[in-house]
Amino acid sequence: MNQRLKMLQTWMRENEIEVCFLTSSENVFYLTGYFTDPHERLLALAVFQEKEPFLMVPSMEVHDARNSGWEQEIIGYSDIDNPWDIVAKAIQQRLSAVSKAAIEKEHMNVERYEQLLNLFPKAAFVSAEEKLRLLRMIKDEKEIAAIKEAAAMADYAIEFGASELKEGKTELEVLNALEYALKQKGITEMSFSTMVLTGANAASPHGNPGTTRIQKGDLVLFDLGVVVDRYCSDITRTVAFGDINDKQKEIYDTVLRAQLAALEASKPGVTAADIDLTARKVIADAGYGEYFPHRLGHGLGISIHEYPSLTETNPLVMETGMVFTIEPGIYVPNVAGVRIEDDVLITADGAAALTKYPKELQIIKH
């Protein structure tokens, strides 16, 4: 049995949890090596303190699940089966009764919770999320290698996207071109919906690309990530299309100073709050504090948003092997929107930026 499952079982024994019943694709993948999006069908991994775990998948996926390397029991079910009857039987073969079970409370819907409650009416249900987030927070060498490759492909996407900027092109035209270029490199999935935002649109932190055309003097914001071996990258760069005005340049320089200061502050032993406040102070001291409305960054891995969350109130201490984003931004409506984001790995003596595309202001002239 793999080490991740053993750590989960240790936690279960310490907390007298008899079964951990997981249904999210991400956590199932983390513990089994098998990833699938089952849509409305049930995907489940049941883990026990001592008994053999089982993975339950639609019958059409049994072969794929076995080929993923999962060596314990795999239970398939057809579209005409009631999967909950099969779940009940499989658990009852291992346990005579269930008094305490762990589930993903934030992921499991009410209908599925009620099914489990019907199966085990005397059970208390506790959250499995916090433990799994902590397990996933420290990346091993294989995970780091995948994120590094994803980061390199994100760098390529920014470089390609910047080369596609032309006066009169729309945001969507540039977006489509860079995603097609990634597909030609073998990338089949983006970490999230790609953003290419120009001019006033860049001042919306979660803007939606559309038919706005690129003009001289615009700041163009790219925010994107790719998935490699199920691990995500996430990069933001803001470039100038032609010369920009002094106010735009001031905002850009402030964000860059904040981003570099936060990167320098990142090391084992400091808190997430320390890193966030380092960047926030640079921006506040420059007079733009009210225009930096979001946290400094978020953990990165199988999911695009994981632990740790870099907020000014998070006391979590940084440890070697954590991977997260540092992405300060300033968004002044009708003036400028700038965000600069790197994927960052905590190392034994500091931090390493995994995304490498230049952060000094790039002025695109063509």
C-alpha positions in Angstrom: 0.0 0.0 0.0 1.3 3.4 -0.9 2.7 5.9 1.7 -0.1 8.4 1.2 -2.7 5.8 2.1 -0.7 4.8 5.1 -0.6 8.4 6.4 -4.3 8.7 5.9 -4.9 5.4 7.8 -2.7 6.7 10.7 -4.9 9.8 11.0 -8.0 7.6 10.9 -6.7 5.4 13.8 -5.7 8.5 15.8 -9.3 9.9 15.4 -11.2 6.6 15.6 -12.5 6.9 12.1 -13.5 3.5 10.7 -14.0 4.4 7.1 -12.9 7.4 4.9 -15.2 7.6 1.9 -13.8 10.0 -0.8 -15.6 11.1 -4.0 -13.6 13.9 -5.5 -11.6 13.2 -8.6 -8.6 15.1 -7.2 -8.3 13.2 -3.9 -9.0 9.9 -5.5 -6.2 10.6 -7.9 -3.9 11.7 -5.1 -4.4 8.4 -3.2 -4.7 5.9 -6.1 -3.0 7.4 -9.2 -6.2 7.1 -11.2 -7.9 10.2 -12.5 -11.3 10.4 -14.1 -14.1 12.8 -14.4 -17.2 10.5 -14.0 -19.7 13.3 -14.6 -22.9 12.3 -12.8 -21.7 8.8 -12.1 -20.3 7.8 -8.7 -16.6 7.6 -8.2 -15.5 6.5 -4.8 -12.5 5.4 -2.8 -13.1 3.8 0.6 -10.2 3.5 3.0 -10.2 1.6 6.3 -7.9 1.5 9.3 -6.6 -2.0 8.5 -8.8 -3.6 5.9 -8.1 -3.4 2.2 -9.4 -0.2 0.5 -11.6 -0.4 -2.6 -11.9 1.9 -5.6 -15.4 2.1 -7.2 -15.7 3.2 -10.8 -18.2 2.9 -13.6 -17.6 -0.6 -15.2 -16.4 1.0 -18.5 -13.4 2.4 -16.5 -12.3 -0.7 -14.7 -9.6 -1.5 -17.2 -8.2 2.1 -17.2 -8.2 2.2 -13.4 -6.2 -1.1 -13.2 -3.7 0.2 -15.8 -3.2 3.4 -13.7 -1.3 1.2 -11.2 -3.9 0.8 -8.4 -3.3 -2.7 -7.1 -6.1 -3.0 -4.5 -9.7 -4.0 -5.2 -11.6 -2.3 -8.0 -15.4 -2.5 -8.1 -17.2 -1.7 -11.3 -20.9 -1.0 -11.7 -23.1 -0.6 -14.7 -25.6 2.2 -15.5 -28.5 0.0 -14.5 -26.9 -0.9 -11.1 -27.7 0.9 -7.9 -24.1 1.8 -6.9 -25.1 2.5 -3.3 -26.2 -1.2 -2.8 -22.7 -2.2 -4.0 -21.1 0.4 -1.7 -23.1 -1.0 1.3 -22.1 -4.6 0.5 -18.4 -3.8 0.1 -18.2 -1.8 3.3 -20.2 -4.4 5.3 -17.8 -7.1 4.2 -15.1 -5.2 6.0 -16.9 -3.6 9.0 -19.7 -5.0 11.1 -20.8 -1.4 12.0 -19.8 2.1 11.3 -19.9 4.7 14.1 -17.6 7.3 12.6 -16.9 8.1 9.0 -14.9 10.8 7.2 -16.2 12.4 4.0 -15.4 15.4 1.8 -18.1 17.7 3.2 -17.3 20.5 0.8 -17.5 18.2 -2.2 -20.2 15.7 -1.4 -23.7 16.8 -2.4 -26.7 16.4 -0.2 -28.2 13.5 -2.2 -25.0 11.4 -1.7 -24.7 12.3 1.9 -28.3 11.1 2.5 -27.5 7.8 0.8 -24.6 7.3 3.2 -26.8 8.3 6.1 -29.4 5.7 5.1 -26.7 3.1 4.9 -25.1 4.0 8.3 -27.8 5.8 10.3 -25.8 5.6 13.6 -22.6 7.0 12.1 -21.1 10.4 12.9 -19.7 12.1 9.7 -16.6 14.2 10.0 -14.6 16.2 7.4 -11.7 14.6 5.6 -10.8 17.8 3.7 -8.5 19.4 6.2 -6.3 16.3 6.5 -6.1 15.7 2.8 -5.3 19.4 2.2 -2.4 19.1 4.6 -1.1 15.9 3.0 -1.3 17.4 -0.5 0.3 20.6 0.6 3.9 19.2 0.7 4.9 18.1 -2.8 7.2 15.2 -3.5 9.9 15.1 -6.2 7.6 13.6 -8.8 4.9 16.2 -8.2 7.4 19.0 -8.3 8.8 17.7 -11.6 5.3 17.8 -13.2 4.6 21.3 -11.9 8.0 22.5 -13.3 7.1 21.1 -16.7 3.6 22.7 -16.6 5.3 26.0 -15.6 7.7 25.8 -18.6 4.7 25.3 -20.9 3.0 28.3 -19.3 6.1 30.4 -20.0 5.9 29.3 -23.6 2.2 30.3 -23.8 3.0 33.8 -22.5 5.8 34.2 -25.0 3.6 33.0 -27.9 0.7 35.1 -26.8 2.8 38.3 -26.6 4.1 37.6 -30.1 0.5 37.4 -31.4 -0.4 40.9 -30.2 -1.4 43.1 -33.2 -3.3 46.4 -33.3 -7.0 45.6 -34.0 -6.8 41.9 -32.9 -9.4 40.9 -30.3 -8.7 39.3 -27.0 -10.3 36.1 -28.1 -8.2 35.9 -31.3 -5.0 36.1 -29.2 -6.4 33.6 -26.7 -7.4 31.1 -29.4 -4.0 31.3 -31.1 -2.0 30.7 -27.9 -4.2 27.7 -26.8 -3.9 26.2 -30.3 -0.1 26.6 -30.1 -0.2 24.7 -26.8 -2.2 21.9 -28.4 0.5 21.6 -31.0 2.9 21.0 -28.2 0.8 18.2 -26.8 -1.1 20.1 -24.1 -4.7 18.9 -23.9 -6.0 20.8 -20.8 -5.7 24.2 -19.4 -5.7 24.7 -15.6 -8.6 27.2 -15.8 -10.2 29.4 -18.4 -7.5 31.5 -20.0 -7.6 35.2 -19.7 -6.4 37.7 -22.2 -7.6 41.2 -21.2 -6.6 44.5 -22.8 -6.9 48.1 -21.8 -9.7 48.9 -19.3 -10.6 45.2 -19.2 -7.3 44.3 -17.5 -8.6 46.3 -14.4 -11.1 43.5 -13.7 -9.2 40.8 -11.7 -11.5 38.1 -13.0 -12.4 39.6 -16.3 -13.9 37.7 -19.3 -12.1 37.9 -22.6 -14.2 39.0 -25.5 -14.2 41.0 -28.7 -12.3 44.1 -27.3 -9.6 45.0 -29.8 -6.0 45.7 -28.8 -4.9 49.3 -29.2 -1.6 51.1 -28.9 -0.9 52.2 -25.4 -2.8 49.3 -23.9 -1.6 47.1 -21.0 -2.5 43.5 -21.9 -2.9 41.0 -19.1 -2.4 37.3 -19.7 -3.5 34.8 -17.0 -3.2 31.1 -17.8 -2.0 27.7 -16.8 -1.6 24.2 -18.2 -2.0 20.7 -16.8 0.9 18.2 -17.1 0.5 14.7 -15.6 -2.6 16.1 -13.7 -0.6 19.0 -12.1 -1.4 22.6 -12.7 0.6 25.7 -13.4 -0.6 29.3 -13.2 1.1 32.4 -14.5 0.2 36.0 -15.0 2.1 38.6 -17.0 1.1 42.1 -18.1 2.8 43.5 -21.1 2.6 46.9 -22.9 1.4 47.1 -26.4 3.3 50.2 -27.6 4.3 52.9 -25.2 2.3 53.5 -22.1 1.8 56.6 -20.0 3.6 57.5 -16.7 0.7 56.5 -14.5 0.5 53.0 -16.1 4.3 52.6 -15.7 4.1 53.7 -12.0 1.5 51.0 -11.4 3.5 48.4 -13.2 6.6 49.2 -11.3 4.8 49.1 -8.0 3.4 45.6 -8.7 6.8 44.4 -9.7 8.4 45.7 -6.6 5.7 44.0 -4.5 6.1 40.7 -6.3 9.9 40.6 -6.0 9.7 41.6 -2.3 7.3 38.8 -1.6 9.4 36.3 -3.5 12.5 37.4 -1.5 10.5 37.0 1.8 9.4 33.4 1.0 11.4 30.8 2.9 10.9 28.1 5.4 9.8 29.3 8.8 8.0 32.5 7.7 4.2 32.6 7.7 1.8 33.0 4.9 0.8 36.2 6.5 4.4 37.5 6.5 4.6 37.0 2.7 1.3 38.5 2.0 1.9 41.6 4.1 5.4 42.1 2.6 3.8 42.6 -0.8 0.7 44.5 0.5 2.9 47.0 2.3 4.8 47.9 -0.9 1.5 48.5 -2.7 -0.1 50.4 0.3 3.0 52.6 0.7 2.7 53.6 -2.9 -0.9 54.7 -2.4 -2.6 51.8 -4.1 -3.7 49.7 -1.1 -7.4 49.9 -1.9 -6.7 48.7 -5.4 -5.2 45.3 -4.3 -8.4 43.5 -3.4 -7.4 39.8 -3.2 -5.0 37.5 -1.4 -1.4 37.4 -2.5 -1.6 33.8 -3.7 -2.7 30.2 -3.4 -1.4 26.7 -3.3 -0.9 24.8 -6.5 -1.0 21.1 -7.4 -3.6 18.7 -8.6 -6.1 21.5 -8.2 -5.5 25.1 -9.3 -6.3 26.3 -5.8 -4.9 24.3 -2.9 -3.3 25.0 0.5 -1.6 27.2 1.5 -3.6 30.3 1.1 -1.5 33.4 1.3 -3.6 35.9 3.2 -2.6 38.6 5.7 -4.3 36.6 8.5 -2.9 33.1 7.8 -0.4 32.0 10.5 0.6 28.8 8.6 4.4 28.4 8.5 6.1 27.7 5.2 7.8 24.3 4.8 10.1 22.9 2.2 8.1 21.4 -0.7 5.2 23.8 -0.6 4.2 25.2 -4.0 2.1 28.3 -4.3 1.5 31.5 -6.4 2.7 35.0 -5.7 0.4 37.3 -7.6 0.0 40.9 -6.4 -2.1 43.2 -8.5 -3.3 46.8 -8.8 -6.6 47.4 -10.6 -7.5 51.1 -11.1 -10.7 51.4 -13.2 -10.2 53.2 -16.5 -6.5 53.7 -15.7 -4.7 50.3 -15.6 -4.9 46.7 -14.4 -1.6 45.0 -13.7 -0.9 41.6 -12.1 2.4 39.7 -12.0 2.3 36.0 -10.9 4.8 33.3 -10.5 4.6 29.7 -9.3 6.9 29.4 -6.3 8.6 26.4 -4.6 9.8 26.6 -1.1 13.3 25.1 -0.9 15.6 24.4 2.0 17.1 27.9 2.0 14.5 30.1 0.3 12.2 29.9 -2.7 12.5 29.3 -6.4 10.3 30.8 -9.1 9.2 28.0 -11.4 7.8 30.4 -14.0 10.6 32.2 -15.9 9.0 34.6 -18.4 10.6 38.0 -17.8 8.8 40.3 -15.3 10.5 43.5 -16.3 8.0 45.5 -18.4 7.9 44.0 -21.9 7.0 46.7 -24.5 5.6 45.0 -27.7 6.2 47.3 -30.7 5.0 45.2 -33.6 
